[in-house]
Amino acid sequence: MTAQLIDGNALAKKIRAEVAERAAALTARGKQPGLAVILVGDDPASQVYVKHKVNDCETSGVRSVLDKYEATLSEAALLARIEELNNDPTIHGILVQMPLPRHIDPQKVIETISPLKDVDGFHVQSAGALMVGRAGFLPCTPYGCMKLIETTGLSLKGKNAVVIGRSNTVGKPMAMLLLQANATVTICHSNTADIGQYTRQADVVVAAVGRRNVLRADMVKPGAVVIDVGMNRNDEGKLCGDVDFAGVSEVAGWITPVPGGVGPMTRAMLLVNTIEAAERAASGAV
Ligand SMILES: Nc1nc(=O)c2c([nH]1)NC[C@@H]1CN(c3ccc(C(=O)N[C@@H](CCC(=O)O)C(=O)O)cc3)C=[N+]21
């Protein structure tokens, strides 16, 4: 292994400590930050993630409210609960865990969350703010990826960055953040003829597809920064990313592991957004 490991667990821990200080300051003024997490159905992966998020809140002094519903919950009932949380002054962030059962329209759910409490950064208003460079909540995963890239000390200005994947939650906002940092950005996706042709020119590659071995050693420029957003299981049921870690780490300059890379940072940035929302509310800015 020649690449240096980017330690997402360590950075997330540091960020949680900073969040804890800001949370304590708010709590001392009687304004403890609060995050509502809504889980619908019993998807096992979602259960694990949500438990992590609630634990993170506890260690950072953020109050969390966990609403668990049966998979049969009606869309109308979910929207009504969100409205209630929108109007609850003790709640500063609202997260509805995805995926939702098929009879519930996720876009409708997201648009019902007040943009002031949209700590996932999934609302069209948040997406629009990012697009035009205005203040708004950044989606947690791309936000965390930018923090991970920062730790390498690489300046993105004038560099080539390739994002593999074009989801609304990761790929698209990731490309926008890299563009804002003055990188030259390429988005590759399922219709891209030869992804390696692009990634071989890239100083930074962010892989966010959701499939194993999307990025292999022969596709990477020596010394490149490689950020692995993937969260997959291999044949042995072990958690693995989109990057062939063993191969790519012989070529890259920096690489994030899975687990212990982007995942913990996604959760850390959720706390940052929640604190940000609570501070804005406390300052009467909203
Ligand atoms: N409204 C909403 N917001 C989300 O942010 C959201 C979502 N829905 N639905 C599901 C995805 C997935 N996601 C993860 C976050 C952290 C880890 C994470 O912390 N992973 C650990 C390992 C966890 C394990 O052991 O399973 C790691 O990479 O080290 C994983 C996955 C957030 N998501």
PDBQT file of the ligand as one rigid body, heavy atoms in Angstrom, charges set to zero:
ROOT
HETATM    1  N1  LIG A 301     -32.554  10.727   4.873  1.00  0.00    +0.000 N 
HETATM    2  C1  LIG A 301     -31.459  10.004   4.777  1.00  0.00    +0.000 A 
HETATM    3  N2  LIG A 301     -30.257  10.583   5.004  1.00  0.00    +0.000 NA
HETATM    4  C2  LIG A 301     -29.111   9.858   4.905  1.00  0.00    +0.000 A 
HETATM    5  O1  LIG A 301     -28.002  10.407   5.119  1.00  0.00    +0.000 OA
HETATM    6  C3  LIG A 301     -29.180   8.473   4.569  1.00  0.00    +0.000 A 
HETATM    7  C4  LIG A 301     -30.455   7.929   4.344  1.00  0.00    +0.000 A 
HETATM    8  N3  LIG A 301     -31.558   8.706   4.431  1.00  0.00    +0.000 N 
HETATM    9  N4  LIG A 301     -30.580   6.612   4.033  1.00  0.00    +0.000 N 
HETATM   10  C5  LIG A 301     -29.446   5.728   3.969  1.00  0.00    +0.000 C 
HETATM   11  C6  LIG A 301     -28.167   6.458   3.641  1.00  0.00    +0.000 C 
HETATM   12  C7  LIG A 301     -26.937   5.700   4.046  1.00  0.00    +0.000 C 
HETATM   13  N5  LIG A 301     -26.260   6.525   5.024  1.00  0.00    +0.000 N 
HETATM   14  C8  LIG A 301     -25.150   6.132   5.758  1.00  0.00    +0.000 A 
HETATM   15  C9  LIG A 301     -24.560   6.954   6.687  1.00  0.00    +0.000 A 
HETATM   16  C10 LIG A 301     -23.488   6.526   7.449  1.00  0.00    +0.000 A 
HETATM   17  C11 LIG A 301     -22.986   5.253   7.312  1.00  0.00    +0.000 A 
HETATM   18  C12 LIG A 301     -21.876   4.791   8.181  1.00  0.00    +0.000 C 
HETATM   19  O2  LIG A 301     -21.623   5.388   9.205  1.00  0.00    +0.000 OA
HETATM   20  N6  LIG A 301     -21.144   3.716   7.832  1.00  0.00    +0.000 N 
HETATM   21  C13 LIG A 301     -20.090   3.161   8.658  1.00  0.00    +0.000 C 
HETATM   22  C14 LIG A 301     -20.312   1.670   8.886  1.00  0.00    +0.000 C 
HETATM   23  C15 LIG A 301     -21.650   1.357   9.459  1.00  0.00    +0.000 C 
HETATM   24  C16 LIG A 301     -21.866  -0.162   9.551  1.00  0.00    +0.000 C 
HETATM   25  O3  LIG A 301     -21.068  -0.812  10.236  1.00  0.00    +0.000 OA
HETATM   26  O4  LIG A 301     -22.823  -0.651   8.934  1.00  0.00    +0.000 OA
HETATM   27  C17 LIG A 301     -18.742   3.346   7.976  1.00  0.00    +0.000 C 
HETATM   28  O5  LIG A 301     -18.724   3.532   6.759  1.00  0.00    +0.000 OA
HETATM   29  O6  LIG A 301     -17.739   3.291   8.667  1.00  0.00    +0.000 OA
HETATM   30  C18 LIG A 301     -23.561   4.413   6.388  1.00  0.00    +0.000 A 
HETATM   31  C19 LIG A 301     -24.614   4.866   5.607  1.00  0.00    +0.000 A 
HETATM   32  C20 LIG A 301     -26.996   7.640   5.242  1.00  0.00    +0.000 C 
HETATM   33  N7  LIG A 301     -28.078   7.662   4.474  1.00  0.00    +0.000 N 
ENDROOT
TORSDOF 0
